Amino acid sequence: MTDRTTETGPSKGGIQGDASWLALLCLSRTSFVFVFVSYSAALPLLKNDWAMTAGQAGLIQSAWHTGYLISLFSVGLVSDRQGARRTFLAGGILASFSALCFAFLADGFLSGLILYGFTGLCSGASYTPGLTLIAERFVSYQRGRAMGWFLAAASLGYGISLILSGLLMPLIGWRGAFIVTGCGPLAATVLAFWTLRATPNIVRPRGEERAVLSDLIAVWRNRPAMLLIWAYVFHAWELLGMWAWLPAFLAVSIAGGGGMTMQAAGIGALCTALTYITSMGGSIFGGSLSDRWGRTQVILWAACLSLVFSFTFGWIMALPLWILVVVATLYNLTAIADSSVFSTGLTELVEPRYLGAAYALRSLLGFGAGVVSPWVFGLVIDWARGEPLSSEAMAWGLAWSALGVGALLGPLMTLRLRAMPEAGRMAGGKR
C-alpha cells in the first residue's frame, strides 16, 4: 500500500518564513531544557543536604535519563501516528507540570529519584518531534544547519539554566533555583503554541498491518541506519555523562581541600554555563560543516577529538580554574559537534514513514547508555576514594576516563557506515 500524507492545520507558508519559524522554535527549545541541568547545578549541595553517596547522586541523574529515554521512545512512535506538531504541544503541557512538581516537592534521595525521573518521563516531546518538524520543513541540503541551530538552542538553555542556578542558589537556595528553572517549560509551551499556530500537523496514514513492532523491525533491519544509531549510542554515553558531572567537578576543584560551599557550587555552575553557551558553536558549525563536507567525516573528527578530552580531563583537576574552564569548553564543543549530524543523517537513511520509529529506537538505545554512564561515573568515584586507592585525584581521573572507554566504539561504527554505498545518500553524496 502506498502511504499518502495528510495534513491538519493551516499551511506553513502563510504567516512565518522559515528563518523566523526556526528562530521561535529554537527559543522554545531553549526554555524547555532549563530543568534538564538544574539538578546537576545543585548536585554538590544536594549530595550533602540529602546525605547521598556519589553513586546515589549519579543514580538520580540516571533516573532522569531513564524517564527521558522512555519519553523519547514513546513520542517518536506517537508522532508517527498523531503528527509531530500535536505531539510537541501535548508534551509541553506534561513537561510544565512535572518540572514544577520536582521543584516544589523533592526533598531527599527517594523523592528526588522519583520526581526527577518523572520529570524526564515528561520531557521528551520537545526533542524528537521538534527534529521531525524541522525535517518536514527543510530540504536535505539545509537540514543539517537547521538541526544544528535547534541543538544549539538546547546548549543555550543549559547555559542560561546554570547561570540562573549559579546566581540564585547563594541567594534563595537550591529549591528557589529549582522553582525558577522549573518555570522554563511552562514559558516554552506558551511560545510553542504561538510558533506552531500555522504549522500543519502531518500524519502519514498506514495500513492496519503496520504495527509499532513492524516499524521498529524495519529500522532494525536497515543496516546503515543502525550503524549510525550505534555510533550515537557511544556518543551519548560520553556526552550525557559529561553533562551530569561537569558542574560538580568544577565545584570540587574550586572548593579544594575544604568542604563544599554554596559559593563553590554557584561558581561551578556559572563556569559550566560558560562552556555550554560557547559549545553552541559546535552544534551550529557541526551541522553546517556536515552539509558541506559530509556527515560521517564531521562525526569522525568530532568523536576522536572528544575522546582525547575524555581521557585527559579528569587528570588535570589540580590546574588553575581558568585552564579547566578552557579545556571544558573545548571538550563540550567537540562532544556536541556531531549531535545534529546524527539527527540529520538519520533522516537521509530512513524512509519518512519510519522516521519516528528510527528516532524512538535511537533514543531508547542512546539514552539507555545515558542512564548508565552518570551512575557508573559516580560508582568509579566511590570506589577510587576507598581502599586501596584512597585518592581524590585518581577518583576523578578514572571517572572521566570511563566516559572515554564507553565512547571508543563510536568512530568504528562511523567508519563502517562510511564504507557502505548507502552512505552516498547522505549530504547529497558527500557521505
VMD Tcl script that draws the C-alpha trace (Angstrom):
set ca {
  {0.00 0.00 0.00}
  {1.27 3.46 -0.83}
  {1.23 5.93 2.05}
  {-0.42 9.25 1.45}
  {0.40 12.27 3.53}
  {-2.43 14.11 5.25}
  {-2.14 17.48 6.91}
  {-4.22 19.18 9.56}
  {-3.96 22.84 10.42}
  {-3.20 25.86 8.24}
  {-0.48 25.97 5.63}
  {3.06 26.56 6.87}
  {3.80 29.35 4.43}
  {1.02 31.80 5.23}
  {2.37 33.58 8.27}
  {6.00 32.79 9.03}
  {9.10 32.48 6.89}
  {11.49 29.62 7.53}
  {14.02 31.75 9.43}
  {11.54 33.27 11.88}
  {9.77 29.93 12.35}
  {13.07 28.20 13.18}
  {14.18 31.01 15.50}
  {10.96 30.80 17.53}
  {11.09 27.00 17.66}
  {14.69 27.21 18.87}
  {13.74 29.78 21.52}
  {11.05 27.42 22.74}
  {13.59 24.58 22.91}
  {15.94 26.84 24.90}
  {13.31 27.39 27.56}
  {12.18 23.74 27.59}
  {15.58 22.49 28.71}
  {16.01 24.70 31.78}
  {15.04 21.80 34.02}
  {17.41 19.38 32.26}
  {20.51 20.60 34.14}
  {19.02 22.15 37.28}
  {19.83 19.04 39.32}
  {23.42 18.90 38.01}
  {23.95 22.50 39.11}
  {22.82 21.72 42.65}
  {24.37 18.23 42.85}
  {27.36 19.24 45.03}
  {24.97 20.75 47.59}
  {22.29 18.08 47.39}
  {24.90 15.36 47.91}
  {25.48 16.85 51.38}
  {21.94 18.06 52.17}
  {20.36 14.73 51.19}
  {23.24 12.66 52.71}
  {23.95 10.82 49.43}
  {26.95 8.88 48.20}
  {28.36 9.78 44.80}
  {26.68 6.65 43.43}
  {23.27 7.75 44.76}
  {23.78 11.26 43.40}
  {24.57 9.81 39.99}
  {21.58 7.47 40.24}
  {19.17 10.42 40.46}
  {20.61 11.79 37.23}
  {20.28 8.30 35.76}
  {16.62 8.23 36.83}
  {16.05 11.38 34.79}
  {17.71 9.78 31.78}
  {15.60 6.63 32.27}
  {12.41 8.65 32.18}
  {13.70 10.70 29.28}
  {14.57 7.69 27.15}
  {11.11 6.17 27.78}
  {9.62 9.51 26.81}
  {11.70 9.82 23.65}
  {10.90 6.26 22.62}
  {7.19 6.85 23.16}
  {6.89 10.24 21.50}
  {8.84 9.02 18.46}
  {6.16 6.39 17.86}
  {3.27 8.67 18.81}
  {4.41 11.42 16.43}
  {4.33 8.92 13.53}
  {0.66 8.30 14.28}
  {-0.56 11.61 15.71}
  {1.75 14.08 13.98}
  {4.86 15.85 15.26}
  {3.12 19.18 15.92}
  {0.37 17.68 18.06}
  {2.86 15.55 20.00}
  {5.20 18.52 20.56}
  {2.45 20.66 22.05}
  {0.83 17.98 24.20}
  {4.22 17.00 25.57}
  {4.92 20.59 26.54}
  {1.93 20.62 28.89}
  {3.16 17.46 30.63}
  {6.70 18.85 30.87}
  {5.45 22.01 32.58}
  {3.56 20.06 35.22}
  {6.37 17.61 36.02}
  {9.07 20.28 36.26}
  {7.12 22.22 38.89}
  {6.34 19.04 40.84}
  {10.06 18.32 41.11}
  {10.88 21.91 42.06}
  {8.35 22.10 44.90}
  {8.29 18.54 46.26}
  {11.75 16.93 46.02}
  {13.31 16.80 49.49}
  {15.58 13.73 49.66}
  {17.16 10.88 47.77}
  {13.99 8.83 47.29}
  {11.68 11.74 46.39}
  {14.39 13.22 44.17}
  {14.84 9.87 42.42}
  {11.10 9.51 41.75}
  {10.29 13.11 40.88}
  {13.32 13.78 38.68}
  {12.66 10.51 36.91}
  {9.06 11.64 36.39}
  {10.33 14.96 35.02}
  {12.45 13.12 32.49}
  {9.47 10.93 31.59}
  {7.50 14.02 30.60}
  {10.27 15.92 28.80}
  {10.93 14.08 25.54}
  {8.34 15.71 23.30}
  {10.42 18.86 22.87}
  {13.21 16.92 21.17}
  {12.45 14.24 18.56}
  {9.11 15.75 17.43}
  {11.00 19.03 17.06}
  {13.55 17.31 14.83}
  {10.71 15.82 12.79}
  {9.11 19.24 12.39}
  {12.41 20.57 11.04}
  {12.82 17.58 8.70}
  {9.31 18.22 7.35}
  {10.00 21.88 6.68}
  {13.59 21.98 5.36}
  {15.11 20.23 2.34}
  {18.11 17.92 2.80}
  {20.88 20.38 1.94}
  {19.53 22.89 4.52}
  {18.61 20.35 7.18}
  {21.98 19.91 8.87}
  {22.29 23.62 9.59}
  {18.67 23.89 10.77}
  {19.05 20.96 13.13}
  {22.37 22.40 14.29}
  {20.60 25.58 15.37}
  {17.92 23.52 17.14}
  {20.51 21.60 19.15}
  {22.49 24.77 19.79}
  {19.32 26.26 21.29}
  {19.41 23.47 23.87}
  {23.03 24.29 24.74}
  {21.98 27.91 25.23}
  {19.18 26.74 27.51}
  {21.57 24.63 29.56}
  {23.84 27.62 29.91}
  {21.08 30.02 30.94}
  {19.74 27.48 33.44}
  {23.17 27.07 35.02}
  {23.70 30.85 35.13}
  {20.36 31.27 36.89}
  {21.20 28.44 39.28}
  {24.66 29.79 40.00}
  {23.34 33.27 40.74}
  {20.23 32.21 42.63}
  {21.49 29.39 44.85}
  {23.55 31.69 47.13}
  {20.51 33.99 47.42}
  {17.46 31.71 47.65}
  {18.94 28.24 47.94}
  {18.74 25.29 45.60}
  {14.95 24.96 45.90}
  {14.40 28.55 44.87}
  {16.64 27.94 41.88}
  {14.65 24.77 41.07}
  {11.40 26.75 41.08}
  {12.75 29.44 38.74}
  {14.19 26.95 36.24}
  {11.07 24.80 36.60}
  {9.05 27.63 35.06}
  {11.06 27.28 31.84}
  {8.94 24.51 30.28}
  {5.77 26.49 31.02}
  {7.08 29.53 29.14}
  {8.29 27.24 26.34}
  {4.87 25.66 25.93}
  {3.17 29.03 25.57}
  {5.73 30.06 22.95}
  {5.39 26.72 21.11}
  {1.63 27.15 20.73}
  {2.24 30.57 19.17}
  {5.10 29.40 16.92}
  {3.27 26.36 15.54}
  {-0.11 28.03 15.10}
  {0.30 27.98 11.30}
  {2.28 24.74 11.03}
  {0.38 21.73 9.67}
  {0.16 18.56 11.69}
  {1.37 15.98 9.16}
  {0.18 12.40 9.60}
  {1.12 9.68 7.14}
  {-1.68 7.10 7.01}
  {-0.64 3.48 7.23}
  {-2.36 0.17 6.72}
  {-3.65 -1.77 9.69}
  {-0.80 -4.24 9.29}
  {1.72 -1.51 10.14}
  {2.11 -2.09 13.88}
  {4.70 -0.45 16.13}
  {6.78 -3.61 16.20}
  {6.91 -3.84 12.41}
  {8.16 -0.24 12.18}
  {10.91 -0.94 14.69}
  {11.87 -4.15 12.91}
  {12.09 -2.24 9.62}
  {14.52 0.21 11.20}
  {16.48 -2.60 12.89}
  {16.95 -4.30 9.51}
  {18.21 -1.06 7.97}
  {21.94 -1.72 8.45}
  {23.23 1.76 7.55}
  {20.71 3.41 9.88}
  {21.61 1.03 12.70}
  {25.32 1.75 12.31}
  {24.53 5.45 12.70}
  {22.32 4.69 15.68}
  {25.02 2.59 17.37}
  {27.55 5.37 16.81}
  {25.08 7.70 18.51}
  {24.78 5.31 21.47}
  {28.50 5.54 22.25}
  {28.37 9.30 21.67}
  {25.51 9.57 24.19}
  {27.44 7.62 26.84}
  {30.18 10.23 26.75}
  {28.09 13.37 26.32}
  {25.39 12.66 28.91}
  {27.91 11.50 31.50}
  {29.89 14.71 30.98}
  {26.82 16.92 31.31}
  {25.79 15.19 34.54}
  {29.11 15.62 36.36}
  {30.85 18.69 34.92}
  {29.32 21.22 37.39}
  {30.26 19.03 40.36}
  {33.81 18.51 39.04}
  {34.40 22.24 38.68}
  {32.80 22.94 42.07}
  {35.08 20.39 43.79}
  {38.13 21.89 42.09}
  {37.08 25.33 43.37}
  {36.44 24.09 46.92}
  {39.84 22.39 47.03}
  {40.54 20.63 50.31}
  {37.75 22.42 52.13}
  {34.14 21.36 52.32}
  {31.61 22.13 49.64}
  {30.05 25.59 49.98}
  {27.11 27.31 48.32}
  {29.57 29.74 46.73}
  {31.73 26.97 45.24}
  {28.65 25.24 43.83}
  {27.41 28.51 42.36}
  {30.74 29.35 40.72}
  {30.95 25.78 39.38}
  {27.52 26.17 37.81}
  {28.44 29.55 36.27}
  {31.67 28.18 34.81}
  {29.82 25.20 33.37}
  {27.26 27.58 31.88}
  {30.06 29.32 30.00}
  {31.15 26.01 28.47}
  {27.58 25.21 27.41}
  {26.97 28.58 25.77}
  {30.24 28.56 23.85}
  {29.56 24.95 22.77}
  {26.61 26.27 20.76}
  {29.15 26.81 18.02}
  {29.77 23.06 17.97}
  {26.16 22.27 17.13}
  {25.81 25.06 14.57}
  {29.10 24.54 12.77}
  {28.96 20.77 13.08}
  {25.63 20.69 11.26}
  {26.70 23.28 8.70}
  {30.03 21.59 8.00}
  {28.31 18.25 7.56}
  {26.19 19.82 4.80}
  {29.42 20.91 3.11}
  {31.94 18.15 3.92}
  {29.74 15.12 4.61}
  {28.06 13.62 7.67}
  {30.49 10.82 8.52}
  {33.59 12.99 8.13}
  {32.33 15.51 10.69}
  {31.23 12.74 13.08}
  {34.69 11.14 12.92}
  {36.57 14.37 13.59}
  {34.30 15.38 16.48}
  {34.25 11.92 18.09}
  {38.02 11.47 18.00}
  {38.70 14.93 19.42}
  {36.21 14.49 22.26}
  {37.82 11.13 23.13}
  {41.12 12.92 23.68}
  {39.44 15.18 26.23}
  {37.63 12.31 27.98}
  {40.91 10.51 28.63}
  {42.75 13.61 29.87}
  {40.25 15.98 31.51}
  {39.95 14.28 34.90}
  {43.71 14.14 35.42}
  {44.23 17.92 35.26}
  {41.98 18.75 38.22}
  {44.80 20.47 40.13}
  {45.40 23.04 37.39}
  {44.09 26.63 37.75}
  {40.36 27.09 37.27}
  {40.70 29.17 34.10}
  {42.59 26.34 32.40}
  {39.92 23.83 33.46}
  {37.18 26.08 32.05}
  {39.02 26.48 28.72}
  {39.56 22.74 28.42}
  {35.95 22.03 29.47}
  {34.74 24.45 26.80}
  {36.71 22.66 24.08}
  {35.56 19.31 25.46}
  {31.92 20.38 25.37}
  {32.30 21.85 21.89}
  {33.78 18.69 20.37}
  {31.45 16.33 22.23}
  {28.33 18.06 20.93}
  {29.56 18.95 17.43}
  {28.23 15.72 15.92}
  {24.88 15.65 17.74}
  {22.96 17.44 15.00}
  {24.77 15.37 12.36}
  {23.43 12.13 13.84}
  {19.90 13.53 13.72}
  {20.27 14.81 10.17}
  {21.91 11.67 8.83}
  {19.08 9.50 10.10}
  {16.57 11.46 8.00}
  {18.60 10.53 4.91}
  {18.96 6.82 5.68}
  {15.35 6.10 6.75}
  {12.10 6.43 4.83}
  {9.96 9.32 6.16}
  {7.19 6.95 7.30}
  {9.71 5.21 9.61}
  {11.47 8.31 10.90}
  {9.58 8.48 14.19}
  {10.35 4.82 14.86}
  {14.01 5.41 13.99}
  {14.23 8.32 16.43}
  {12.43 6.22 19.04}
  {14.86 3.32 18.72}
  {17.85 5.67 18.69}
  {16.55 7.34 21.85}
  {15.95 4.03 23.61}
  {19.48 2.83 22.95}
  {21.28 6.18 23.20}
  {19.66 7.42 26.37}
  {19.87 3.89 27.74}
  {23.62 4.45 27.64}
  {23.00 7.87 29.19}
  {21.13 6.19 32.05}
  {24.14 4.08 32.93}
  {27.08 6.44 32.39}
  {26.36 9.02 35.18}
  {25.78 6.18 37.63}
  {28.98 4.38 36.59}
  {30.84 7.69 36.87}
  {29.68 8.03 40.49}
  {30.49 4.39 41.28}
  {34.03 4.85 39.99}
  {34.47 7.88 42.25}
  {33.18 5.99 45.30}
  {35.46 3.02 44.51}
  {38.62 5.08 43.96}
  {38.05 7.11 47.11}
  {38.04 3.91 49.15}
  {40.75 1.37 49.82}
  {43.26 0.65 48.38}
  {43.48 3.81 46.25}
  {42.01 6.42 48.64}
  {42.77 9.15 46.14}
  {40.51 12.04 45.19}
  {42.62 12.93 42.14}
  {42.66 9.30 40.98}
  {38.89 9.06 41.50}
  {38.09 11.91 39.12}
  {40.72 10.88 36.58}
  {39.38 7.33 36.34}
  {35.75 8.50 36.28}
  {36.30 10.78 33.28}
  {38.33 8.06 31.55}
  {35.37 5.70 31.98}
  {33.40 8.01 29.67}
  {36.14 7.68 27.06}
  {36.20 3.88 27.31}
  {32.46 3.75 26.68}
  {32.75 6.03 23.64}
  {35.60 4.22 21.86}
  {33.40 2.18 19.52}
  {31.61 5.21 18.07}
  {34.24 6.08 15.43}
  {34.45 2.41 14.40}
  {30.70 2.30 13.71}
  {31.01 5.51 11.69}
  {33.86 4.14 9.58}
  {31.82 1.05 8.74}
  {28.90 3.24 7.70}
  {31.14 5.46 5.58}
  {32.30 2.41 3.59}
  {28.75 1.40 2.65}
  {27.18 2.51 -0.66}
  {24.04 3.68 1.19}
  {26.16 6.39 2.84}
  {26.09 8.11 -0.56}
  {22.53 9.22 0.23}
  {23.85 11.47 2.98}
  {24.59 15.17 2.40}
  {23.92 14.94 -1.32}
  {26.53 12.24 -1.91}
  {29.26 13.65 0.36}
  {28.71 10.81 2.85}
}
mol new
graphics top color blue
foreach p $ca { graphics top sphere $p radius 0.5 }
foreach p [lrange $ca 0 end-1] q [lrange $ca 1 end] { graphics top cylinder $p $q radius 0.2 }
display resetview
